Structure formats: structure tokens, C-alpha cells
Amino acid sequence: MGIELTLEGITKTYGKVTAVSDLGFTVKPGELFALLGPSGAGKSTTVNLIAGIEKPDKGEIRAGGRSILALRPQERDFAMVFESYALYPHLTVAENMAFPLRAPVRATRYSSADIQKRVAETARMLEIHELLARYPKELSGGQKQRVGLGRALVRDSQLFLLDEPIAHLDAKLRHHMRGELKKLQKKSGRTTVLATPDYAEVVAMADRAAVLNHGVSEQIGTPIELFSRPANVVVAQAIGDPPINLLNCEVANRDGCFYISGAGFSLQCNDRLQAALRHLPVGAAASLGIRPSEISIHRDPAQGLIRGEVYVFEPLGGEAVATVSVEGKLVKVLCSWSSSLKIGDKVSLSFDLDTVHVFNRDTGRALYA
């Protein structure tokens, strides 16, 4: 089984740049915990700190209840997959995958037959069993990534550290590997930390995730919690593709009823939004967040809540993304491919007020009752 991993108050700086600031979270035994954020968010730095490749300026890291800060990387015995492959060019695929099992700290644990069996089974799962005799220079980028992944999966480590492990695979294989990785992780019960900029990997694989932004944890929760109740604009934009639409608006109170008014729309709030907006003074600047998947598009301009004009229509196979200009603001809508909208078409948009989000435009914080 996996072990519990805890980070408390971790800070890491490089000169004047703070890569990670006061970061803290606990990964439960056997949990797949994701670090989600764009490039520069602090994901790889955090993984390197856990592995022992980097040392924090402040804070504590515990694994299995004991501090590991004084342990060297090889003493921590964590299996890690790098985004940059880090393969040995003079070794074959089979030799690269077997290398961790033949390391001095593990050499007595496995016989030659055990190593051969483990390498063969892992290679077949990763669909590289026909490449075992090749050298890294004879592999594609996706094949190299799978070898790097196999080198970690072949081990019995209690903790897996995955730094964008499937980033260089093609779309079809990436989708396949998401399922295989999740199945393998659940079957093994190994505690896993996954660093990724791809929200689809988080939704498909993670039990919980921390959304990182410039080294700061914005929110920790399950994928559904991050999607349905984001703490702020950063989290709301991190989950979903196309990303959430944000429309600038102001809060108005007419005869005791709250309204959200912006360019091209004025909406009377339901009870849920009224309770949330009581945290803002009348006239305060807000942002209305509407996810593309939760918007319906109508050819009749009078049928919806907001009127606009089709700016571009992109069929994606089975579905499409319509970009609608609302008073100069572009709004993304997920719709049917068969909609066959044309640039310049006058349309209207409707949505359920129970699914929208409202954010304080000054602080970016989400407003809830």
C-alpha cells in the first residue's frame, strides 16, 4: 500500500523568483493527487522537492509520518517520471526499464528472472513490448515517454511522482494511457502525485487536486468540487475546455430585487444569486461566469437571455464550438455540429441561473450564499 505524504509551509525561491510559496497539502495513502496549473505555476518544483532533487528554503515534508528532508533522493525510494524522458542513450529499452531494479539499493531484491518478467509485463501494458531491443535514438518522442513511464512503474515504490508523464503522446494514446494509469494506480494502491497542465487528466485520473498559480495553492478539492464550486476566477478558468466565459457586470438593486447588468444584458437574480450577491454593495463590479457546456444557443434572437452575433463556428466532430460576440465580448458555446451556424448569424443565448458563477471583480473571489 501507499504511504501518507504531507507538505507544510513549503517555500522555494530561486534568486528573486518565488517558485513555491507557503505550500501545504496532505496526500492520503493510495490516493492519486494532482497538481494542476500552467507552466510556471510551481508543479515541477513541488515534485522535485518531494523527490529530494531540490531542498526547500522553509517548511516540512513528511512521508509515512516521518520527516524526509534529511534523506537523499535514493534514500527516499520514490519512483519518478520526468517530462524530459531522462533515458540512458547507451542502454536498450529493456535495460533502461530494468535499471532501477539493478541499482545497488535494490540489487538483492530481484533475481534476473524477476527483472525480466517485470520489464516484459510493464512493456506490454505500455505497448512497447516490441521495442525492448531498441536504443533511445531509435524511438519517437511518445515511445521515449512510455519507456520513462515504464522505468518507474516497474518498481515497488510506495510513492509515484509523475511530472507530465503523458504530455508527449498523441491524443489517442494519451486517452488510452489515462485509463491504464488510473487502473494501475488503483490496483497497486500506490500513493501518486501527478503534475499536469491538462485539466482532462485531472478529471479522468485524480481523486483530488490542488490548483497552483505562481507557486500558491488556490484551492484543493475533488475534480467535481473544483468544477462546480471554484474558490476564485483562477480555479474556474483552470477546469474546463473551452474555459469558462467571464462577462463584466455590475450589481443593481431594484425594489429589493438584485440584478446583474452588463453590456447587452440585464438579468434578475434567482434566490441563490440574491443570497450570494448580498456580500457585494450595490454598484459593485462583478464577473458573471458561464461555462460553454451550460449555454444553449438559439436562432431566434428573442428566445434567450443574451443577444449576440456568431463570430466563428468550429465543428469538432460530433460537437462544435460557436463563438458569439456579445457587445464586443466573445462568448464560447458548446453546441451540436448540426447547428451549422454561419458567421454573422443573429442568435441568442440562454442558461440556467443555478449553474452560473459570480465573482468579485476586484478580488477574483467567488461569491456563494
N, C-alpha and C positions, 0 to 999 in steps of 0.2 A: 504493500500500500504506500501511498504518498505521504509526505510529511507536511506539517503546517509551516507556512512561511510568513514572517511578519517584518514589515519595514516601518520604522518610527522616525519621523522628523528628519528624513534623509535630504541632505543638501549637497550638491556638487557644482563647483564653479571651475571654469577654465579662463583664467585671467579675469576680465571684467564681465564675462558672459556666465550667467547662471543657467546651467543646463537642467538642474532639478532643484526645486525649492520646497523644503519642508514637506516632503512627500511621505505619506503613510498609508498602508493598507495591509490587510491580512488575507492570505490565500488559504482556504481550508484544505485539509488533506483530501487528495483525489480530485480537487477542483481544477477546471480549466479557466484561468483568469486572464483576461485580455487587457492590454494597454493600447488604447485607441487614440490616434492623433496624427496630424500631418507631419511632414519632415520638419525636424527641429523642435518637436514637442517634448522630447526627452525620453522617448521609448527605448532606444538602443542604449542610452546612458544608464537607464534604470536596469536593463537586463545585464549590462556589463558590471554594474555594481553588485548585483545579486551573484553573478558568476565569480566575482573576485578579480576580474580584469582591471577594474577601476576601484579606487577607495574613496568613500565619501568624506567630505570635509566635516560633516556633522551627522549625527543620527546613529541608529542601531538597526542591524539586520539579524534576525534570528531564524533558524531552521530547526524544526523539531524541539522548540523551546529553549535552544541554547544559542548564544551569540556566535556568529561565524566570521566576524570582522577580522579576527587574527589568523584565520585559516587561508592558506594559499589556494588558488583555483583547483589544483589537483587534489587537495585535501577535502574540498567541499564535495567532490564527486557528483557534480551536476552535469547532465548531458545538454549540450548546446548546439543549435543550428544557426549558422551565420547567414546573413543575406548574401555575402560575398563568396559563398561556397567554401573557401579555405581548404581546398583539396591539395594533397601532395602530388605534384606533377610526375614524379618518378615511380609512383605506385599505381597498380591497376585499380579498377573499381572495387574488385573483391578485396584487395589489400588495403585500400582506403577505408572500406567499411569495417574490416577486421582490426584495424589499427588500435582503436580504443580497448579492444579486448586483449590485445597483446602488450598493452602498456605495463610497465613494471608494477604499478599498484594493483593490477588485476591479473597478471600473467598466470598466477597459480589457481585462479578460479575456474578457468575453462580449458578443456582439452582441445586438441586440434579438430577433432570430430565435432565438438560442441560449437566451436567457432564457425566451422564450415556450414553447419546446419543453420545457425542463427543468421549468417550472412545470406544464405540461399533463401530462407523464408522471408526475410525482410526485403530482399531484392525482388522477389516475386510479388509481394504486396505493393511495391512501388513501381512495378512494371519495368524493371531494369535488369531482370534476370539474364537477358540475352547480351548484356553489356559488361558482364563481370570481368572479361579478359581485356577490355579496352583501357586506355590511359585517358586522363582528363582532357588532353589536347584533341582527342578524337570524339569528344562529346559536345552536344549542343548546350546552350545555357540552361534549358529546362532539365536536361539529363544531369548536368552537374549539380543542379539544385536538389534533385532527387537523391543523388549519391550523398550529398551533405546531410540530407534528412535521414537517410538510412544509417549513416555513421552514428547518429545519436540514438535512433530507435533500436539499434541492435544491442544497446546496453541495458543494464538493470537499474539505472539510476532512479532514485526516489523523486527527483525533480527534473523536469524538462524545461529548457529555456529556448523558445523559438522566436528568432528575430526575423520577421517577414519570411517564413520558410518556403512559401509557395509563390512568392511575388513574381518570379521569372518564368512560371509555367504558362502555357497557353490556356485560354479560357475554359476549354472542355476539360483538360486535365486538372486545372485548378479546382473546378467544381467537383470532380471525382475525388481529389485529394482532401478536400474539406471534409467530405463524408468519411473517407478512410482514416484520417487523423482523429476525428471525433470518436469513431468506433474503436480505434486502437487505444486512445487515451482512456476511454470509459472501461474497456476490457482490462487494461493494465492497472487502472486505479492510481496512476502516477499523477502527482501534483504538477500542473503545467502552467507556465507563464508565456503568453503569446503576445508579441509586439507586432502591430499591424496598422497601416493607414486605411485599411479596407473594412468598412462597416459590415459588408456582406459576410466576411469571415467571422466577425464578432457575433452577428445574428445567428449564423449557421453553427458555430462551434462553441462559443463561450457560455459558461454558467453565469459569470458576472464580468463586468469590465469597468475600468477606470478611464475616463476621458481626460487626456492630458492636453494642456495648452501652455506652451512656453515653460515647461517643467513643473506646472502646477496641476494638481488634480481638481478638475471642475466638478466631477460627480462620479460616484461609484454605485453601480446597481446592475440588475439583470438587463439583458437587451430590451425586454418589453418595458421595463421601468424607464430606461433611458429614452425610449421612443415615445412613450405615452405621457411621461411626466418629466420632461427635461428641466434641469435646475436653472438653465440660462440659455441665451442665444447660441453660445459656443457648442453646448451639448446638442441642442436642437439641430444645428447645422451639421454636426458630425454623424448623425444617424439618418440615413435615407438617401436615395438616389433616384431621381433628381433631388437636390436638397430642398429643405423647407422654404416656402416663399415667405418673405417678410415685407409687409406693407406698412409704411409710416402712417400713423393716425394720431388723433387726439381724443381725449375722454371728454364727453359732454354730458350734462345732466339737465334733462328737460322734464319738468313737472315730476321730479322724483325718479325718473327712469334714466338709466345710463345708456349712452350711445357711443359707438366708436365711429369716428368720422375721419375720412381721408380723401385723397384725390380720386374722385369718381365713385365714392360710396359713402353711405351713412347707415349703420346697422344698429337696430335696437337690440340691446343685450338680453339674453335669457337670464334666468335666476343664477345659473352657475357663473356666468361672466360678471353679473352685477355684484355678486359676493366677492369676486376676485378684484374687481376694479375699485372697491371701497378703500383699497390700500393706496390709491393714487388720488391726488386732488383734481378737481375739475380743470380741464385745460392742459393737463399734464401730457407730455409726449410719450407715446407708446408705440409698440410694433405689433401688428397682427400677424401671427404665424399660421400658415395653412399648408399642409403637406399636399404635394401634387396628386397623390393617390386618393385624397379625400375630397377632390374637387370634381364636380360634374360640369360638362360644357354643353351649352345649348345653342342651336342655330337661331332661335328666337331671342333677340336682344332683350325682350321684356320679361323673359321667363325666369332669369336668375337674379342674384343679389347684386352682382357687379357686372357692368358692361365693358366690353373691350373689343379689340380687333386682332385677328390672327396675324402674328408676326412671322412665324415659321411653323411648319408641320413636319415632324420627323418620324416616319414609320420605322419601327424597330423589329418587326416580325411578331405578329400576334397582338402587339400593342403599339402605341405611338406616344410621342411627347409633343403636345401642342404648346407653343409659346405665345401667350396672349399679351398684347400691350394694353395696359390699363392706365390711361393718362400718362403715358411715357414709362411706366414701370412694367418690366417684363415678368409675367407670372407663368410658371411651368405647370402643365396639367397632364397627368397620365390618362390616356383615353384609348378607345379602340382604334385599331388600324383602319377599320372600315368607315371611320368617321370621314375620311377623305376631305378634310378641311383644306381650304386654299388660302394663301396669303392675301390678306385684305378682307376676309370674311368678317362680318359683324356678328359677334357672339355675346353670350352672357355666361357667367359662372355662378354656380350655387354650391353650398356646402353646409354641413351640419354644425351649428354653433357649439355643440357639445364636443366637437373634435378639434376646434381651433385653440391656439395658444396666444396669450397676450404677455408681452414683455415690457418692462420699464425701459424705455429707450435710453435713458441716461446711464443706468447701471447694467442693463442687459439681463437682469434677473427676471425669471418667470413669475407671474402673478397667479396665485391659487387662493381659493377660498380658505 
